[in-house]
Amino acid sequence: MSKVGFTTTIPVEIVLAAGKIPVDLNNVFITDHDPIKMAEEAEDEGLPRNLCAWIKGIYTAVKKAEIDEVVAVTQGDCSNSHALAELFISAGIKVHSFSYPFEKESRYDQLKTEMERFAKSVGTTLESAVEYSKYTDPVRDKLRKLDRMTVEGHVSGFENHLWLVSSTDFNTSLSAYEKDLDDFLSMTEGRFLEKDGLRIGFIGVPTIFSDIYQFVESKGARVVFNEIQRQFAIPSNDPDYVQRYVDYTYPYDVFGRVEDIQKAVDERRLDGIVHYVQSFCYRQMQDITIRKNIKCPILTIEGDAPGGIDARTKIRIESFLEMLVARKQ
Protein backbone atom coordinates (compact mmCIF):
# COMPACT_ATOMS: atom_id res chain seq x y z
CA MET A 1 0.00 0.00 0.00
CA SER A 2 1.19 3.49 -0.87
CA LYS A 3 2.16 5.76 2.03
CA VAL A 4 0.74 9.27 1.71
CA GLY A 5 2.46 11.84 3.90
CA PHE A 6 0.90 15.22 4.65
CA THR A 7 2.09 18.47 6.17
CA THR A 8 -1.02 19.30 8.23
CA THR A 9 -4.50 17.96 8.89
CA ILE A 10 -6.42 17.04 5.74
CA PRO A 11 -9.71 15.17 5.13
CA VAL A 12 -8.00 11.88 5.94
CA GLU A 13 -11.00 9.79 4.91
CA ILE A 14 -10.16 10.65 1.30
CA VAL A 15 -6.73 9.02 1.64
CA LEU A 16 -8.20 6.01 3.44
CA ALA A 17 -10.94 5.60 0.82
CA ALA A 18 -8.22 5.48 -1.84
CA GLY A 19 -6.77 2.40 -0.09
CA LYS A 20 -3.62 4.24 0.96
CA ILE A 21 -1.86 4.69 4.32
CA PRO A 22 -2.05 8.24 5.76
CA VAL A 23 1.08 9.50 7.52
CA ASP A 24 1.20 12.82 9.39
CA LEU A 25 4.78 13.94 8.80
CA ASN A 26 4.71 16.20 11.87
CA ASN A 27 4.13 13.15 14.07
CA VAL A 28 6.94 11.21 12.38
CA PHE A 29 9.28 14.10 13.18
CA ILE A 30 8.35 14.89 16.77
CA THR A 31 8.08 11.25 17.93
CA ASP A 32 11.48 10.27 16.50
CA HIS A 33 14.11 9.26 19.05
CA ASP A 34 16.26 12.18 17.87
CA PRO A 35 14.14 14.95 16.27
CA ILE A 36 16.96 17.49 16.65
CA LYS A 37 19.12 15.36 14.36
CA MET A 38 16.30 15.26 11.81
CA ALA A 39 16.23 19.06 11.70
CA GLU A 40 20.01 19.17 11.43
CA GLU A 41 19.96 16.71 8.52
CA ALA A 42 17.66 19.09 6.65
CA GLU A 43 20.09 21.95 7.31
CA ASP A 44 22.94 19.77 6.01
CA GLU A 45 21.03 19.46 2.74
CA GLY A 46 20.71 23.23 2.45
CA LEU A 47 17.55 24.26 4.30
CA PRO A 48 18.20 27.55 6.16
CA ARG A 49 18.84 27.57 9.91
CA ASN A 50 16.27 30.35 10.45
CA LEU A 51 13.46 28.15 9.14
CA CYS A 52 10.75 26.65 11.35
CA ALA A 53 11.99 23.40 12.90
CA TRP A 54 8.75 21.66 11.91
CA ILE A 55 9.42 22.31 8.22
CA LYS A 56 12.95 20.94 8.51
CA GLY A 57 11.66 17.92 10.40
CA ILE A 58 8.97 17.26 7.79
CA TYR A 59 11.58 17.42 5.02
CA THR A 60 13.64 14.68 6.67
CA ALA A 61 10.55 12.68 7.72
CA VAL A 62 9.55 12.10 4.08
CA LYS A 63 12.79 10.18 3.50
CA LYS A 64 12.89 8.49 6.89
CA ALA A 65 9.32 7.16 6.70
CA GLU A 66 9.77 6.06 3.06
CA ILE A 67 6.84 8.15 1.87
CA ASP A 68 5.54 7.42 -1.64
CA GLU A 69 3.30 10.46 -2.10
CA VAL A 70 2.98 13.81 -0.31
CA VAL A 71 -0.01 16.10 0.19
CA ALA A 72 1.09 19.72 0.39
CA VAL A 73 -1.50 22.03 1.95
CA THR A 74 -0.92 25.14 -0.12
CA GLN A 75 -3.50 27.38 1.58
CA GLY A 76 -4.55 27.23 5.20
CA ASP A 77 -1.15 26.20 6.51
CA CYS A 78 2.43 27.44 6.51
CA SER A 79 3.47 29.28 3.33
CA ASN A 80 6.71 27.27 3.40
CA SER A 81 4.65 24.29 2.20
CA HIS A 82 4.90 25.66 -1.36
CA ALA A 83 8.70 25.55 -1.45
CA LEU A 84 8.70 22.23 0.40
CA ALA A 85 6.43 20.73 -2.27
CA GLU A 86 8.85 21.92 -4.95
CA LEU A 87 11.73 20.15 -3.19
CA PHE A 88 9.73 16.91 -3.08
CA ILE A 89 8.79 17.20 -6.76
CA SER A 90 12.44 17.74 -7.71
CA ALA A 91 13.29 14.60 -5.70
CA GLY A 92 10.85 12.59 -7.82
CA ILE A 93 8.12 12.25 -5.18
CA LYS A 94 4.52 12.53 -6.33
CA VAL A 95 2.90 15.60 -4.76
CA HIS A 96 -0.82 16.32 -4.40
CA SER A 97 -1.96 19.78 -3.39
CA PHE A 98 -4.85 20.62 -1.09
CA SER A 99 -6.17 24.07 -0.28
CA TYR A 100 -8.52 25.38 2.39
CA PRO A 101 -10.43 28.39 0.96
CA PHE A 102 -9.99 31.70 2.76
CA GLU A 103 -13.21 33.41 1.63
CA LYS A 104 -15.85 32.80 4.29
CA GLU A 105 -18.92 33.55 2.15
CA SER A 106 -18.22 30.85 -0.44
CA ARG A 107 -16.20 28.51 1.79
CA TYR A 108 -18.53 25.50 1.67
CA ASP A 109 -18.83 25.37 -2.12
CA GLN A 110 -15.12 26.00 -2.65
CA LEU A 111 -14.10 23.39 -0.11
CA LYS A 112 -16.42 20.77 -1.63
CA THR A 113 -14.95 21.42 -5.08
CA GLU A 114 -11.42 21.18 -3.65
CA MET A 115 -12.23 17.90 -1.88
CA GLU A 116 -13.57 16.46 -5.14
CA ARG A 117 -10.43 17.55 -7.02
CA PHE A 118 -8.14 16.18 -4.31
CA ALA A 119 -10.03 12.86 -4.17
CA LYS A 120 -9.60 12.45 -7.93
CA SER A 121 -5.89 13.23 -7.59
CA VAL A 122 -5.30 10.43 -5.04
CA GLY A 123 -7.49 7.95 -6.89
CA THR A 124 -10.93 7.98 -5.31
CA THR A 125 -14.10 10.10 -5.04
CA LEU A 126 -15.58 12.37 -2.40
CA GLU A 127 -18.57 10.04 -2.23
CA SER A 128 -16.28 7.15 -1.32
CA ALA A 129 -14.67 9.24 1.40
CA VAL A 130 -18.07 10.13 2.86
CA GLU A 131 -18.90 6.42 2.82
CA TYR A 132 -15.60 5.62 4.55
CA SER A 133 -16.45 8.06 7.33
CA LYS A 134 -18.77 5.42 8.77
CA TYR A 135 -15.55 3.79 10.04
CA THR A 136 -13.92 6.97 11.32
CA ASP A 137 -17.04 8.55 12.84
CA PRO A 138 -17.21 6.13 15.82
CA VAL A 139 -13.54 6.82 16.55
CA ARG A 140 -14.11 10.57 16.43
CA ASP A 141 -17.04 10.12 18.84
CA LYS A 142 -14.68 8.37 21.26
CA LEU A 143 -12.19 11.21 20.94
CA ARG A 144 -14.93 13.69 21.85
CA LYS A 145 -15.63 11.52 24.89
CA LEU A 146 -11.92 11.57 25.79
CA ASP A 147 -11.95 15.36 25.55
CA ARG A 148 -14.95 15.55 27.91
CA MET A 149 -13.18 13.18 30.29
CA THR A 150 -10.23 15.59 30.33
CA VAL A 151 -12.52 18.39 31.50
CA GLU A 152 -14.08 16.10 34.13
CA GLY A 153 -10.71 15.03 35.53
CA HIS A 154 -10.24 11.48 34.24
CA VAL A 155 -7.61 12.25 31.58
CA SER A 156 -4.52 14.45 31.89
CA GLY A 157 -3.76 17.33 29.55
CA PHE A 158 -0.76 15.50 28.13
CA GLU A 159 -2.77 12.33 27.45
CA ASN A 160 -5.41 14.49 25.78
CA HIS A 161 -2.69 16.09 23.63
CA LEU A 162 -1.23 12.74 22.54
CA TRP A 163 -4.53 11.14 21.55
CA LEU A 164 -5.95 14.15 19.74
CA VAL A 165 -2.78 15.08 17.86
CA SER A 166 -2.28 11.50 16.68
CA SER A 167 -5.83 11.33 15.30
CA THR A 168 -4.70 13.21 12.19
CA ASP A 169 -3.54 9.91 10.69
CA PHE A 170 -4.84 7.51 13.37
CA ASN A 171 -1.24 6.45 13.91
CA THR A 172 -1.33 5.08 10.32
CA SER A 173 -3.76 2.28 11.33
CA LEU A 174 -7.40 3.08 12.13
CA SER A 175 -8.20 -0.36 13.56
CA ALA A 176 -5.17 -0.48 15.87
CA TYR A 177 -5.75 3.12 16.94
CA GLU A 178 -9.39 2.42 17.83
CA LYS A 179 -8.48 -0.68 19.83
CA ASP A 180 -5.83 1.21 21.80
CA LEU A 181 -8.25 4.08 22.35
CA ASP A 182 -10.92 1.68 23.67
CA ASP A 183 -8.39 0.22 26.10
CA PHE A 184 -7.34 3.68 27.26
CA LEU A 185 -10.91 4.87 27.82
CA SER A 186 -11.73 1.73 29.80
CA MET A 187 -8.64 2.21 31.95
CA THR A 188 -9.31 5.87 32.73
CA GLU A 189 -13.10 6.02 33.14
CA GLY A 190 -12.89 5.19 36.84
CA ARG A 191 -9.77 7.24 37.46
CA PHE A 192 -9.84 10.70 38.99
CA LEU A 193 -6.91 13.07 38.81
CA GLU A 194 -6.36 15.95 41.23
CA LYS A 195 -9.36 18.24 40.79
CA ASP A 196 -8.19 21.20 42.83
CA GLY A 197 -5.90 23.88 41.47
CA LEU A 198 -5.83 26.02 38.36
CA ARG A 199 -7.57 25.07 35.14
CA ILE A 200 -5.33 25.89 32.18
CA GLY A 201 -5.88 25.92 28.43
CA PHE A 202 -3.20 25.49 25.77
CA ILE A 203 -3.79 27.33 22.50
CA GLY A 204 -1.72 27.67 19.34
CA VAL A 205 0.10 25.04 17.34
CA PRO A 206 1.07 21.92 19.31
CA THR A 207 4.18 22.71 21.32
CA ILE A 208 7.61 21.46 20.26
CA PHE A 209 8.63 21.26 23.96
CA SER A 210 8.70 17.67 25.21
CA ASP A 211 8.03 18.36 28.90
CA ILE A 212 5.81 21.42 29.16
CA TYR A 213 2.67 19.52 30.22
CA GLN A 214 4.53 17.67 32.93
CA PHE A 215 6.05 20.94 34.18
CA VAL A 216 2.73 22.82 34.29
CA GLU A 217 0.95 19.94 36.01
CA SER A 218 3.83 19.48 38.49
CA LYS A 219 2.99 22.98 39.70
CA GLY A 220 -0.53 21.95 40.67
CA ALA A 221 -2.30 23.18 37.53
CA ARG A 222 -4.44 21.04 35.21
CA VAL A 223 -4.54 21.41 31.44
CA VAL A 224 -8.17 20.89 30.46
CA PHE A 225 -8.13 22.36 26.94
CA ASN A 226 -5.87 21.79 23.94
CA GLU A 227 -7.20 24.09 21.25
CA ILE A 228 -5.51 23.03 18.03
CA GLN A 229 -5.16 19.36 18.95
CA ARG A 230 -8.92 19.26 19.53
CA GLN A 231 -9.45 20.87 16.13
CA PHE A 232 -7.12 18.32 14.51
CA ALA A 233 -9.50 15.61 15.79
CA ILE A 234 -12.38 17.35 13.91
CA PRO A 235 -14.74 18.14 16.81
CA SER A 236 -17.71 18.95 14.56
CA ASN A 237 -20.16 16.07 14.24
CA ASP A 238 -22.28 17.75 11.59
CA PRO A 239 -23.98 15.09 9.42
CA ASP A 240 -22.59 16.88 6.35
CA TYR A 241 -19.01 15.67 5.84
CA VAL A 242 -17.91 18.83 4.03
CA GLN A 243 -19.40 21.07 6.74
CA ARG A 244 -17.22 19.38 9.38
CA TYR A 245 -14.14 20.68 7.61
CA VAL A 246 -15.76 24.09 7.20
CA ASP A 247 -16.24 24.12 10.99
CA TYR A 248 -12.59 23.11 11.51
CA THR A 249 -11.01 26.39 12.64
CA TYR A 250 -7.25 25.92 12.19
CA PRO A 251 -6.80 26.65 8.45
CA TYR A 252 -9.03 29.71 8.29
CA ASP A 253 -8.87 33.23 9.75
CA VAL A 254 -8.12 33.81 13.43
CA PHE A 255 -11.64 35.00 14.27
CA GLY A 256 -13.13 31.51 14.13
CA ARG A 257 -10.39 30.40 16.52
CA VAL A 258 -11.12 33.31 18.86
CA GLU A 259 -14.78 32.28 19.05
CA ASP A 260 -13.83 28.65 19.74
CA ILE A 261 -11.28 29.61 22.43
CA GLN A 262 -13.66 31.97 24.25
CA LYS A 263 -16.32 29.26 24.28
CA ALA A 264 -13.80 26.91 25.90
CA VAL A 265 -12.83 29.59 28.46
CA ASP A 266 -16.46 29.84 29.54
CA GLU A 267 -17.47 26.18 29.36
CA ARG A 268 -14.27 24.73 30.85
CA ARG A 269 -13.92 27.51 33.44
CA LEU A 270 -10.33 28.29 32.47
CA ASP A 271 -8.27 30.33 34.92
CA GLY A 272 -5.56 31.08 32.36
CA ILE A 273 -4.24 30.29 28.90
CA VAL A 274 -0.77 29.41 27.65
CA HIS A 275 -0.39 30.48 24.02
CA TYR A 276 2.44 28.57 22.38
CA VAL A 277 3.97 30.14 19.27
CA GLN A 278 6.63 28.60 17.05
CA SER A 279 9.73 30.58 16.09
CA PHE A 280 9.69 31.91 12.51
CA CYS A 281 5.95 31.19 12.15
CA TYR A 282 3.54 33.79 10.76
CA ARG A 283 0.92 32.70 13.29
CA GLN A 284 2.85 34.61 15.96
CA MET A 285 1.13 37.75 14.67
CA GLN A 286 -2.26 36.29 15.57
CA ASP A 287 -1.31 36.60 19.24
CA ILE A 288 -2.21 40.31 19.03
CA THR A 289 -5.77 39.61 17.90
CA ILE A 290 -6.21 36.76 20.36
CA ARG A 291 -5.10 38.92 23.31
CA LYS A 292 -7.47 41.72 22.29
CA ASN A 293 -10.50 39.45 22.10
CA ILE A 294 -10.12 36.69 24.70
CA LYS A 295 -11.38 37.46 28.20
CA CYS A 296 -8.83 35.39 30.11
CA PRO A 297 -5.23 35.92 31.27
CA ILE A 298 -2.77 34.76 28.58
CA LEU A 299 0.92 33.86 28.75
CA THR A 300 2.62 33.67 25.36
CA ILE A 301 5.70 31.50 25.11
CA GLU A 302 7.88 30.77 22.10
CA GLY A 303 9.70 27.60 21.13
CA ASP A 304 12.22 26.81 18.43
CA ALA A 305 13.94 23.40 18.50
CA PRO A 306 12.57 20.16 19.99
CA GLY A 307 13.59 19.39 23.57
CA GLY A 308 12.82 20.43 27.11
CA ILE A 309 11.72 23.91 28.17
CA ASP A 310 14.52 26.29 29.09
CA ALA A 311 15.03 27.87 32.53
CA ARG A 312 13.72 31.29 31.47
CA THR A 313 10.46 29.81 30.16
CA LYS A 314 10.05 27.79 33.36
CA ILE A 315 10.36 30.96 35.42
CA ARG A 316 7.79 32.74 33.23
CA ILE A 317 5.33 29.85 33.58
CA GLU A 318 5.82 29.70 37.35
CA SER A 319 5.26 33.45 37.68
CA PHE A 320 2.13 33.24 35.52
CA LEU A 321 0.67 30.41 37.60
CA GLU A 322 1.45 32.29 40.84
CA MET A 323 -0.33 35.34 39.45
CA LEU A 324 -3.37 33.22 38.57
CA VAL A 325 -3.48 31.74 42.10
CA ALA A 326 -3.37 35.20 43.62
CA ARG A 327 -6.02 36.42 41.21
CA LYS A 328 -8.28 33.50 42.00
CA GLN A 329 -7.97 34.05 45.76
C-alpha positions in Angstrom: 0.0 0.0 0.0 1.2 3.5 -0.9 2.2 5.8 2.0 0.7 9.3 1.7 2.5 11.8 3.9 0.9 15.2 4.7 2.1 18.5 6.2 -1.0 19.3 8.2 -4.5 18.0 8.9 -6.4 17.0 5.7 -9.7 15.2 5.1 -8.0 11.9 5.9 -11.0 9.8 4.9 -10.2 10.7 1.3 -6.7 9.0 1.6 -8.2 6.0 3.4 -10.9 5.6 0.8 -8.2 5.5 -1.8 -6.8 2.4 -0.1 -3.6 4.2 1.0 -1.9 4.7 4.3 -2.1 8.2 5.8 1.1 9.5 7.5 1.2 12.8 9.4 4.8 13.9 8.8 4.7 16.2 11.9 4.1 13.1 14.1 6.9 11.2 12.4 9.3 14.1 13.2 8.4 14.9 16.8 8.1 11.2 17.9 11.5 10.3 16.5 14.1 9.3 19.1 16.3 12.2 17.9 14.1 15.0 16.3 17.0 17.5 16.7 19.1 15.4 14.4 16.3 15.3 11.8 16.2 19.1 11.7 20.0 19.2 11.4 20.0 16.7 8.5 17.7 19.1 6.7 20.1 22.0 7.3 22.9 19.8 6.0 21.0 19.5 2.7 20.7 23.2 2.4 17.5 24.3 4.3 18.2 27.5 6.2 18.8 27.6 9.9 16.3 30.3 10.4 13.5 28.2 9.1 10.7 26.7 11.4 12.0 23.4 12.9 8.7 21.7 11.9 9.4 22.3 8.2 13.0 20.9 8.5 11.7 17.9 10.4 9.0 17.3 7.8 11.6 17.4 5.0 13.6 14.7 6.7 10.6 12.7 7.7 9.6 12.1 4.1 12.8 10.2 3.5 12.9 8.5 6.9 9.3 7.2 6.7 9.8 6.1 3.1 6.8 8.1 1.9 5.5 7.4 -1.6 3.3 10.5 -2.1 3.0 13.8 -0.3 0.0 16.1 0.2 1.1 19.7 0.4 -1.5 22.0 2.0 -0.9 25.1 -0.1 -3.5 27.4 1.6 -4.6 27.2 5.2 -1.2 26.2 6.5 2.4 27.4 6.5 3.5 29.3 3.3 6.7 27.3 3.4 4.6 24.3 2.2 4.9 25.7 -1.4 8.7 25.5 -1.4 8.7 22.2 0.4 6.4 20.7 -2.3 8.8 21.9 -5.0 11.7 20.1 -3.2 9.7 16.9 -3.1 8.8 17.2 -6.8 12.4 17.7 -7.7 13.3 14.6 -5.7 10.8 12.6 -7.8 8.1 12.2 -5.2 4.5 12.5 -6.3 2.9 15.6 -4.8 -0.8 16.3 -4.4 -2.0 19.8 -3.4 -4.8 20.6 -1.1 -6.2 24.1 -0.3 -8.5 25.4 2.4 -10.4 28.4 1.0 -10.0 31.7 2.8 -13.2 33.4 1.6 -15.9 32.8 4.3 -18.9 33.6 2.1 -18.2 30.8 -0.4 -16.2 28.5 1.8 -18.5 25.5 1.7 -18.8 25.4 -2.1 -15.1 26.0 -2.7 -14.1 23.4 -0.1 -16.4 20.8 -1.6 -14.9 21.4 -5.1 -11.4 21.2 -3.6 -12.2 17.9 -1.9 -13.6 16.5 -5.1 -10.4 17.6 -7.0 -8.1 16.2 -4.3 -10.0 12.9 -4.2 -9.6 12.4 -7.9 -5.9 13.2 -7.6 -5.3 10.4 -5.0 -7.5 7.9 -6.9 -10.9 8.0 -5.3 -14.1 10.1 -5.0 -15.6 12.4 -2.4 -18.6 10.0 -2.2 -16.3 7.1 -1.3 -14.7 9.2 1.4 -18.1 10.1 2.9 -18.9 6.4 2.8 -15.6 5.6 4.6 -16.4 8.1 7.3 -18.8 5.4 8.8 -15.6 3.8 10.0 -13.9 7.0 11.3 -17.0 8.6 12.8 -17.2 6.1 15.8 -13.5 6.8 16.5 -14.1 10.6 16.4 -17.0 10.1 18.8 -14.7 8.4 21.3 -12.2 11.2 20.9 -14.9 13.7 21.9 -15.6 11.5 24.9 -11.9 11.6 25.8 -11.9 15.4 25.6 -15.0 15.5 27.9 -13.2 13.2 30.3 -10.2 15.6 30.3 -12.5 18.4 31.5 -14.1 16.1 34.1 -10.7 15.0 35.5 -10.2 11.5 34.2 -7.6 12.2 31.6 -4.5 14.5 31.9 -3.8 17.3 29.5 -0.8 15.5 28.1 -2.8 12.3 27.5 -5.4 14.5 25.8 -2.7 16.1 23.6 -1.2 12.7 22.5 -4.5 11.1 21.6 -6.0 14.2 19.7 -2.8 15.1 17.9 -2.3 11.5 16.7 -5.8 11.3 15.3 -4.7 13.2 12.2 -3.5 9.9 10.7 -4.8 7.5 13.4 -1.2 6.4 13.9 -1.3 5.1 10.3 -3.8 2.3 11.3 -7.4 3.1 12.1 -8.2 -0.4 13.6 -5.2 -0.5 15.9 -5.7 3.1 16.9 -9.4 2.4 17.8 -8.5 -0.7 19.8 -5.8 1.2 21.8 -8.3 4.1 22.3 -10.9 1.7 23.7 -8.4 0.2 26.1 -7.3 3.7 27.3 -10.9 4.9 27.8 -11.7 1.7 29.8 -8.6 2.2 31.9 -9.3 5.9 32.7 -13.1 6.0 33.1 -12.9 5.2 36.8 -9.8 7.2 37.5 -9.8 10.7 39.0 -6.9 13.1 38.8 -6.4 15.9 41.2 -9.4 18.2 40.8 -8.2 21.2 42.8 -5.9 23.9 41.5 -5.8 26.0 38.4 -7.6 25.1 35.1 -5.3 25.9 32.2 -5.9 25.9 28.4 -3.2 25.5 25.8 -3.8 27.3 22.5 -1.7 27.7 19.3 0.1 25.0 17.3 1.1 21.9 19.3 4.2 22.7 21.3 7.6 21.5 20.3 8.6 21.3 24.0 8.7 17.7 25.2 8.0 18.4 28.9 5.8 21.4 29.2 2.7 19.5 30.2 4.5 17.7 32.9 6.0 20.9 34.2 2.7 22.8 34.3 0.9 19.9 36.0 3.8 19.5 38.5 3.0 23.0 39.7 -0.5 22.0 40.7 -2.3 23.2 37.5 -4.4 21.0 35.2 -4.5 21.4 31.4 -8.2 20.9 30.5 -8.1 22.4 26.9 -5.9 21.8 23.9 -7.2 24.1 21.3 -5.5 23.0 18.0 -5.2 19.4 19.0 -8.9 19.3 19.5 -9.5 20.9 16.1 -7.1 18.3 14.5 -9.5 15.6 15.8 -12.4 17.3 13.9 -14.7 18.1 16.8 -17.7 19.0 14.6 -20.2 16.1 14.2 -22.3 17.7 11.6 -24.0 15.1 9.4 -22.6 16.9 6.3 -19.0 15.7 5.8 -17.9 18.8 4.0 -19.4 21.1 6.7 -17.2 19.4 9.4 -14.1 20.7 7.6 -15.8 24.1 7.2 -16.2 24.1 11.0 -12.6 23.1 11.5 -11.0 26.4 12.6 -7.2 25.9 12.2 -6.8 26.6 8.4 -9.0 29.7 8.3 -8.9 33.2 9.7 -8.1 33.8 13.4 -11.6 35.0 14.3 -13.1 31.5 14.1 -10.4 30.4 16.5 -11.1 33.3 18.9 -14.8 32.3 19.1 -13.8 28.6 19.7 -11.3 29.6 22.4 -13.7 32.0 24.3 -16.3 29.3 24.3 -13.8 26.9 25.9 -12.8 29.6 28.5 -16.5 29.8 29.5 -17.5 26.2 29.4 -14.3 24.7 30.9 -13.9 27.5 33.4 -10.3 28.3 32.5 -8.3 30.3 34.9 -5.6 31.1 32.4 -4.2 30.3 28.9 -0.8 29.4 27.6 -0.4 30.5 24.0 2.4 28.6 22.4 4.0 30.1 19.3 6.6 28.6 17.1 9.7 30.6 16.1 9.7 31.9 12.5 5.9 31.2 12.2 3.5 33.8 10.8 0.9 32.7 13.3 2.9 34.6 16.0 1.1 37.8 14.7 -2.3 36.3 15.6 -1.3 36.6 19.2 -2.2 40.3 19.0 -5.8 39.6 17.9 -6.2 36.8 20.4 -5.1 38.9 23.3 -7.5 41.7 22.3 -10.5 39.5 22.1 -10.1 36.7 24.7 -11.4 37.5 28.2 -8.8 35.4 30.1 -5.2 35.9 31.3 -2.8 34.8 28.6 0.9 33.9 28.8 2.6 33.7 25.4 5.7 31.5 25.1 7.9 30.8 22.1 9.7 27.6 21.1 12.2 26.8 18.4 13.9 23.4 18.5 12.6 20.2 20.0 13.6 19.4 23.6 12.8 20.4 27.1 11.7 23.9 28.2 14.5 26.3 29.1 15.0 27.9 32.5 13.7 31.3 31.5 10.5 29.8 30.2 10.1 27.8 33.4 10.4 31.0 35.4 7.8 32.7 33.2 5.3 29.8 33.6 5.8 29.7 37.4 5.3 33.4 37.7 2.1 33.2 35.5 0.7 30.4 37.6 1.5 32.3 40.8 -0.3 35.3 39.5 -3.4 33.2 38.6 -3.5 31.7 42.1 -3.4 35.2 43.6 -6.0 36.4 41.2 -8.3 33.5 42.0 -8.0 34.0 45.8 
